[in-house]
Amino acid sequence: MADENRFDVVVIGSGPGGYVACVRAAQLGMRTACVEKHSRLGGVCLNVGCIPSKALLDSSEFYHMARERFPEHGIRLQGIELDLSAMMARKDKVVGELTENVRKLLERHKVTVFHGTGRLTAPNRVTVELSQEPGRSVVLEAGSVLLATGSEPVSVPGIPYDGRFIVSSTEALAFQEIPERLGIVGGGYIGLELGSVWHRLGSQVTVIEMLPRIAALLDAQISRALERVLRRQGFRFFLESRVLEASVENGEVQVRVQTKDGEQRLTFDRLLVAVGRRPLTRGLGLEALGVATHPKTGHILVDANYRSSVPGVYAIGDLIAGPMLAHKASAEAVACVERMAGLDSEVNYDAVPAIIYTWPEVAAVGKTEEELRDLNVPYCVGTYPFAGAGRARCMGETEGFVKVLSHASSGRLLGIHIIGPRASDIIAEGVLAMECGAKASDIGRIMHGHPTFAEALQEAARVAAACAIYGKD
Amino acid sequence: MVQDIVIPEVGESVREAVLAEWFVKPGERVTKGTVLFVLETDKVTLEVPAEADGIVEILVPAGQTVSVGAVVGRIQTERAAEDLAEEPRIKPFAAVLPPEVAFAAGQDSARPVEPPAEVAGEAAMQQPEKPPMPQEKADRYPSAGRLAAQLGVDLARVKGTGPQGRITRGDVLLFWESQGHATADAPMGLSAVSTGSAPFEGLKMAPSSAPPAPEAPPAPIPSRGADAAPEETRKPMSPIRKRIAERLLHAKHSTAMLTTFNEVDMTRVMDFRRRFKDAFKEKYGVSLGFMSFFVRACVQALQEIPEVNAFIDGDEIVYHAHVHMGIAVGAERGLVVPVIRYADRLSFAEIERAIGDFVGKIRENRLKLSDLEGGTFTISNGGVYGSLLSTPILNPPQSAILGLHKIEDRPVALNGQVVIRPMMYVALSYDHRIIDGREAVTFLRRIKEGIEDPERLLVGI
């Protein structure tokens, strides 16, 4: 074998897990290769996930504000028009720039990129079917193989994707025209974010969710508040409802839904199926090698060093257990590669932020009130509405509140949950505080700029601190 | 019985609100604390929880404007407990208001939430009692293992909430807090529990999610087992331990202390006790122990050799007319020496009762400072811990202390024969500035005589 195909580490996948792993491995002096089946680097997050959806969320929010919110600020506009193709082009430009940056980043770190489909053919060997030269493959010899192929949308029996009328999130980021009636199966964050985009652009959005509440992993109080806000914005929700069947007839999607109160027939122009994602392990050659996976979820089972059951094979990100979040994958990438290099590195799973980019935004870190109740932990709750924060009043964004959960005896922060303006930015303070083992009173005491949205977090923390039985100070 | 569901006060100036949504259906079974419905005003949104377990009846549908105090539903509580004589129909409003309401009322409020009373904090964090499957063994992240070792937490008892149920640092901390380690002055969070390290040391374990900037190759990590216990830990001295340390060092520095030894044949006193303990217990309600014999023997010896019961004060010697006998007792928080006042006037039963009272007070943490003051002499019994021989340390300003030790069957020569006898070594530490060797040795010999022939105590010879 040629020496140029011998590497210290071969990373399969170039998403926020894969490319970060490549860069860190290269920085630590490892000879590194990256295998990516798509022509553009960056994975789902950059190409058809977080980035394009946020680009559209921002664009659509501006449109919505221009039409609905500017008059209250004394700005009158006439002839506001939507140029969807320009909006989509801007989104593509953003995606293009960022994926190009990833390419340059890998180049700068001298990471060898192979565009093709990687498959493990031995614990230390990856065979890549090259995308650009069909039929040709290269064999890479690797000291370690790091699997970072991410996840793919789950399909639902009875709802056949056709890529045009019945679609996954990928297509819903690139509709050519605004669907008048958009149905969404799944009330998780993907459905709610994409629903928000199209709702602001004019779609009538209907969300069908099996569980009794939307975004079920959120703190229940936040989840209920979000549902009320979205209903008021015009979302329709069918909760505890299940799609029995969906079919396309005459350019319309006919959906039979089993609701709490019986069966209903709904008609949509487009149906987005966003019921969740599953680890993308197909074609990696795991079975042949004996890489153990979870029998139900399909996650690759790893130890605390991200080692799979086969020596030399590692996995991170959506492939393994835990929340399917880009920043979690990146953090695991760094920890995994550093541990390979013998460094003492670790991901703190107690402080993983999660954000939903609806408006108002939702952001959370740590445990929910329900989780604490289940764990029988004595806790304090402090909430504070954004209506009490001067900055929010100025902006005219007074919806939502901050909820701080702390240990009733020690006062240590256990969870922070926010629904409101700029929640995605405020949560960073909460993550840092939890990482440092801060108490609610610590956030209450540090100075916060005035007037800022973060003052609502400070006030909520003060309320929680006042309740701590022993930790009062 | 039936409880009304009432619209609570939302704020001082607010008399009406919109019942925006019911979260429960008519006929639904709810538990106390379940959110029933949400109220909306122009200022606040308020979730109203159930006040009791039971089945919900809805009287006012969602969407209506309701005024404070209106009854909007009922809860049919399950089998009302035996006597519900005059239970208030519903609790005072303020007690149930979630915090966001308080804002409208112009003040903050908070609600502490305790776990159900029947669940002990400790048990709550434990995993179900079942033999762990091989795969279910306590799998942890390395830092969680280190933290557990530092805090002395048994990982088998910690529930893991990380991916694949793995134990995180947070899980270890939650368990530790559930063990009652979470007081206000307990060290805060990670930085504080990883002792002897920089305040933000915990941070270095969390990699940034952005690719880190190029950097020099990091120094190799010392090869210590990932889960190895720390080399040392530091804890602040408790106030009582500080006081003990001060006093003992003072005793060493400010006296001319030395120790004399003897041994006591316990045969007769054990026999004596065996013969009378039942009658004694019956008459006085306390057990007859050896301590009362030693106290009586000391009293007699102290009266014969008053220097042992005296203090040095500057250039003078203070002689005590009475004996206030300190008895050293090992308590959980440290050694304490309660004082039996006027031991020279007390009978065996009164001495035993006094000792029993002190033990009870120590156990219940009721010991007063006055119980510890004014001793003129001290007996310390290291024998309860199995000590064969030791040199007790003076309890200043006292001039002497008697050390008792364990009773052990030993071969001794008696009338030219080797016999086995229950023997105890005794030690007298004394301040040589005031007590000469002759007095000290004589004192100890008198103790020996009194215990070996308990009748002597009766007649005072």
Interface residues (C-beta under 8 A of the other chain):
Chain A: P16 Y19 V20 V23 R24 Q27 L28 G29 L105 A220 Q221 R224 A225 R228 H299 L301 V302 D303 A304 I320 A321 G322 H327 S330 A331 V334 A335 E338 G342 L343 D344 S345 E346 V347 N348 Y349 D350 A351 G366 K367 E369 E371 L372 R373 L375 N376 V377 P378 Y379 C380 V381 G382 T383 Y384 P385 A387 G388 F401 H407 A408 S409 S410 G411 R412 L414 E435 C436 G437 A438 K439 D442 E459 R462 V463 A464 A466 C467 A468 I469 Y470 G471 K472 D473
Chain B: A20 E21 F23 V35 V38 K43 V44 T45 E47 P98 P99 E100 A102 F103 D108 S109 A110 R111 P112 V113 E114 P115 P116 V119 G121 A124 M125 D139 R140 Y141 P142 S143 K159 T161 G162 P163 Q164 R166 T168 R169 G170 D171 L173 L174 E177 S178 G180 A182 T183 A184 A186 M188 G189 L190 S191 A192 V193 F200 G202 L203 M205 A206 P207 S208 S209 A210 P211 P212 P214 E215 P217 P218 P220 I221 A226
